[in-house]
Amino acid sequence: MLLKKIFIIVLSICFALPLFSEGDAERVLKSSVSPEKGNVGQQFSYTLSIAGRDLEGVKIILPVKGEYYPESSSDKKAGEKKNKEQVEDKGVPLYIINSAVKDESESDGLKQVTVIVDLTCYRTGVHQLPEIIITDSDGVRLGYSIPAVTIEELNKEGRPEDIEPPVELSGNYTRLVVLILAVLAAGIAGLFIFRYFRNRKKRISVPEIKQTPLQFFMAEIERLKLIECINEGSVNDYVFGISITFRRFISMELGFDAAEMTTGEISSIIKKYLRNGSAFAAEIVKIMEAWDLSKFAEFTLSKELLLINYRSTIEAAERLHEIRRSADGQP
């Protein structure tokens, strides 16, 4: 009789477990940092995404911008608040959070919230990044694997650079004369080379082929065969190719280097370049964040979403080109 009761209880628990875990199983949390290793003073992009069909009640608390210092053992035991003098005594911060942004998107009933934190690290060693607090509708904190970064010294051995001692004027006239003659010879050779190419340029008249930034962009996406990458399921090739090509287009169109900038930095500059262009800048950021989501959060976009992103990118490039032409007074 006792064994029968135990069997019924165990069986009831087994049937009840899926009911309790169903809500959590529908939520997927992913975190990453890029790059995972760097040097002191280098910027890192820390990404966290949560996806699911029911994210109602899920709250995300973004990290506060500013300097963060490592906690000492006494701080951890006492749990006291740090005053200004304690912070100053610690000197170099562990890291500085430059910005923290949150983006929400939805596709085919699947909702996703992505948090991107831009931070700079200043202490060597392996450091765990700050936890981004996520709670469900009941206020229960949702845990995830917090990434860590490895910060290395620029000059680990501490060896000084080889410095040549200053030239002594007394007793070293030969070297000084040779140096002067070498400078004169280099100047004469440079003059002849300059005159040669100047005259050659006058003799040979080659028609200059001008290519607009938009023409360059369209030629590049054709050369990279990005539409074929989408049809073949090569998501990484598409995302990498379209991201690099669009950043080069923006650099050519607006006159600044967007290759090494984050999506948030590019958005801020576009708003300055375009009057009343906040809405359009937001559209461009939404397009680029889809690439960041695929690269950093490892979220695989469907073929339909990739095709929409492809067409939206071309339309954004054409619109940005027209805005710039109108601003310059070109027909």
C-alpha positions in Angstrom: 0.0 0.0 0.0 2.8 2.3 0.9 4.7 1.6 -2.3 1.5 2.3 -4.3 1.2 5.8 -2.7 4.9 6.6 -3.4 4.4 5.5 -7.0 1.4 7.8 -7.4 3.2 10.8 -5.8 6.3 10.3 -8.1 4.1 10.0 -11.2 2.2 13.2 -10.3 5.4 15.1 -9.9 6.7 13.9 -13.3 3.5 15.1 -15.0 3.5 18.4 -13.1 7.2 19.3 -14.0 6.5 20.2 -17.7 3.7 22.5 -16.6 6.0 24.5 -14.3 8.9 24.7 -16.7 6.9 25.4 -19.9 7.1 29.1 -19.5 10.9 29.1 -18.9 11.5 26.7 -21.7 10.0 29.1 -24.2 12.5 31.8 -23.3 16.1 31.7 -24.6 18.8 33.8 -23.1 22.1 34.3 -25.0 25.1 36.4 -23.9 28.4 37.3 -25.6 31.2 39.8 -25.7 33.3 40.9 -28.6 36.2 40.7 -28.6 36.8 38.2 -25.8 40.4 39.3 -25.3 42.1 42.7 -25.6 44.4 45.3 -24.1 44.0 48.0 -21.5 41.9 50.9 -22.8 40.2 48.8 -25.5 36.4 49.0 -26.0 34.2 45.9 -25.8 30.7 45.2 -27.0 28.7 43.1 -24.4 25.4 41.7 -25.8 22.5 40.0 -24.1 19.3 38.8 -25.8 16.2 37.1 -24.5 13.7 35.6 -27.0 10.4 33.9 -26.5 6.7 34.1 -27.4 5.6 35.4 -24.1 7.8 38.2 -22.6 5.0 40.0 -20.8 6.2 41.1 -17.4 9.9 40.6 -18.2 11.9 43.5 -16.9 15.5 44.4 -17.8 17.5 46.8 -15.7 20.3 48.4 -17.8 23.7 49.0 -16.2 24.3 52.6 -15.2 26.9 54.5 -17.2 30.1 55.5 -15.3 33.2 54.1 -13.6 33.2 50.8 -11.8 35.9 49.8 -9.3 36.7 46.3 -8.0 35.3 45.6 -4.6 37.8 45.0 -1.8 37.3 42.2 0.7 36.4 44.6 3.4 33.6 46.1 1.2 32.2 42.7 0.5 32.1 41.7 4.2 30.8 45.0 5.6 28.5 45.8 2.7 28.9 49.5 3.4 28.4 52.2 0.9 31.5 53.5 -0.8 32.2 57.2 -0.2 34.1 59.5 -2.5 37.4 59.1 -0.6 37.3 55.3 -0.9 36.6 55.5 -4.6 39.5 57.8 -5.2 41.9 55.6 -3.2 41.2 52.7 -5.6 42.7 54.7 -8.5 42.2 53.0 -11.8 38.7 51.7 -12.5 38.0 48.1 -13.5 35.9 49.3 -16.4 33.9 52.2 -17.6 30.4 51.7 -19.1 30.1 54.2 -22.0 26.5 53.3 -23.1 23.8 50.7 -22.6 20.9 50.5 -25.1 17.9 48.1 -25.4 16.1 47.1 -28.6 12.9 45.2 -29.0 11.7 43.3 -32.1 9.0 40.8 -33.0 8.7 38.4 -36.0 6.1 35.6 -36.5 4.9 35.9 -32.9 8.5 35.6 -31.6 9.6 38.5 -29.4 13.2 39.4 -28.7 14.8 42.0 -26.5 18.5 42.8 -27.1 20.8 44.8 -24.8 24.1 46.1 -26.0 26.5 47.5 -23.5 29.6 49.4 -24.7 32.4 49.4 -22.1 36.1 50.0 -21.8 38.4 47.9 -19.5 41.4 49.4 -17.7 42.8 46.6 -15.5 44.7 43.5 -16.6 43.5 40.0 -15.8 40.3 38.0 -16.4 37.2 40.0 -15.4 33.6 39.0 -15.3 31.3 41.6 -16.9 28.5 43.2 -14.9 25.3 41.2 -14.6 22.3 42.6 -16.5 19.4 42.0 -14.1 16.4 40.3 -15.8 13.2 39.4 -13.8 10.0 37.6 -14.9 6.5 38.7 -14.1 6.8 37.3 -10.6 9.9 39.3 -9.8 12.1 36.2 -10.0 15.6 36.9 -11.4 16.4 35.0 -14.6 20.0 33.8 -14.6 22.3 33.4 -17.6 26.0 32.7 -18.3 27.8 36.0 -17.7 30.8 36.4 -20.1 34.2 37.4 -19.1 37.0 39.3 -20.9 40.8 38.8 -20.7 42.8 42.1 -20.5 46.5 41.9 -21.3 49.3 44.4 -21.0 50.6 46.1 -24.1 54.2 45.6 -23.0 54.3 42.5 -20.7 58.1 42.3 -20.3 58.4 46.0 -19.6 61.4 46.3 -21.9 62.2 49.9 -23.0 62.5 50.7 -26.7 65.9 50.8 -28.2 66.9 54.4 -28.1 70.0 55.6 -30.1 72.2 57.9 -28.1 72.4 61.5 -29.3 75.1 62.2 -31.9 78.2 63.8 -30.4 79.3 66.7 -32.5 82.9 66.5 -31.4 84.9 63.9 -33.3 81.9 62.7 -35.4 82.1 65.1 -38.4 82.3 62.2 -40.9 78.9 60.9 -39.9 77.4 64.3 -39.9 78.8 65.0 -43.4 77.4 61.7 -44.7 74.0 62.4 -43.2 73.9 65.9 -44.9 74.9 64.4 -48.3 72.3 61.7 -48.0 69.6 64.2 -47.3 70.7 66.3 -50.3 70.8 63.3 -52.5 67.3 62.2 -51.4 66.0 65.7 -52.0 67.4 65.9 -55.6 66.1 62.4 -56.4 62.7 63.4 -55.1 62.7 66.5 -57.2 63.5 64.5 -60.4 60.8 62.0 -59.6 58.2 64.7 -59.0 59.0 66.4 -62.3 59.0 63.1 -64.2 55.5 62.2 -63.0 54.2 65.7 -63.4 55.3 65.8 -67.1 54.1 62.3 -67.7 50.7 63.3 -66.4 50.5 66.2 -68.8 51.4 64.0 -71.7 49.0 61.2 -70.9 45.4 62.3 -70.5 43.3 59.5 -69.1 39.6 60.2 -68.7 38.6 60.0 -65.0 35.9 57.5 -64.2 33.8 58.8 -61.3 31.7 56.4 -59.3 29.1 57.6 -56.8 28.9 56.0 -53.4 25.6 54.4 -54.4 27.0 52.9 -57.5 29.9 51.5 -55.5 27.5 50.0 -53.0 25.3 48.4 -55.7 28.4 47.0 -57.5 29.7 45.5 -54.3 26.6 43.7 -53.3 26.4 42.2 -56.8 30.1 41.2 -56.6 29.6 39.5 -53.2 26.5 37.7 -54.5 24.6 38.5 -51.3 21.3 37.5 -52.6 22.7 34.0 -53.5 24.1 33.8 -49.9 20.6 34.2 -48.6 19.1 31.6 -51.0 21.9 29.1 -50.1 21.5 29.7 -46.3 24.9 31.3 -45.9 23.8 33.7 -43.2 27.2 34.5 -41.8 28.6 35.4 -45.3 25.6 37.6 -46.0 25.7 39.4 -42.6 29.5 40.0 -42.8 29.4 41.2 -46.5 26.4 43.5 -46.2 27.7 45.0 -42.9 31.1 45.9 -44.2 29.8 47.1 -47.6 27.1 49.4 -46.0 29.6 50.9 -43.6 31.9 51.7 -46.5 29.0 53.3 -48.3 28.2 55.5 -45.3 31.8 56.5 -45.0 31.9 57.6 -48.7 28.5 59.3 -48.6 28.9 61.2 -45.3 32.7 61.6 -45.2 33.6 59.8 -41.9 35.1 56.5 -41.1 32.3 54.1 -40.1 34.3 50.9 -40.4 35.3 50.7 -36.7 32.3 52.4 -35.2 29.5 50.7 -33.3 25.9 50.9 -34.5 25.1 53.5 -31.8 28.0 55.7 -32.7 27.0 55.6 -36.4 23.4 56.5 -35.4 24.5 59.6 -33.5 26.6 60.9 -36.3 23.9 60.3 -38.9 21.5 62.4 -36.8 24.0 65.3 -36.9 24.6 65.0 -40.6 20.9 64.9 -41.5 18.5 67.7 -40.4 15.3 66.3 -39.0 16.8 62.8 -39.7 16.2 61.1 -36.4 13.4 58.9 -37.8 15.5 57.9 -40.8 18.6 57.3 -38.6 16.4 55.0 -36.4 15.5 53.0 -39.5 19.2 52.6 -40.4 20.0 51.5 -36.9 17.2 48.9 -36.9 18.7 47.5 -40.1 22.2 47.3 -38.7 21.1 45.9 -35.4 19.8 42.8 -37.2 23.4 42.2 -38.3 24.7 42.7 -34.8 22.1 40.3 -33.5 23.2 37.6 -35.9 26.9 38.2 -35.3 27.1 38.8 -31.5 24.0 37.1 -30.2 24.2 34.1 -32.6 20.5 34.5 -33.4 19.9 32.9 -36.8 17.6 35.0 -39.0 15.1 33.3 -41.3 15.3 33.5 -45.1 12.3 35.8 -45.2 13.8 38.2 -42.6 17.1 38.3 -44.5 15.4 39.1 -47.8 13.5 42.0 -46.1 16.7 43.2 -44.5 18.4 43.1 -48.0 15.7 45.2 -49.7 15.5 47.6 -46.7 19.3 48.1 -46.9 19.2 49.0 -50.6 16.2 51.4 -50.1 18.1 53.1 -47.2 21.2 53.5 -49.3 19.2 55.0 -52.2 17.3 57.4 -49.8 20.5 58.5 -48.0 22.1 59.2 -51.4 19.2 61.3 -52.6 19.1 63.3 -49.3 22.8 64.1 -49.7 22.4 65.1 -53.3 19.5 67.4 -52.4 21.5 68.9 -49.6 24.4 69.6 -52.0 22.1 71.2 -54.5 22.7 68.5 -57.1 19.9 67.5 -59.5 
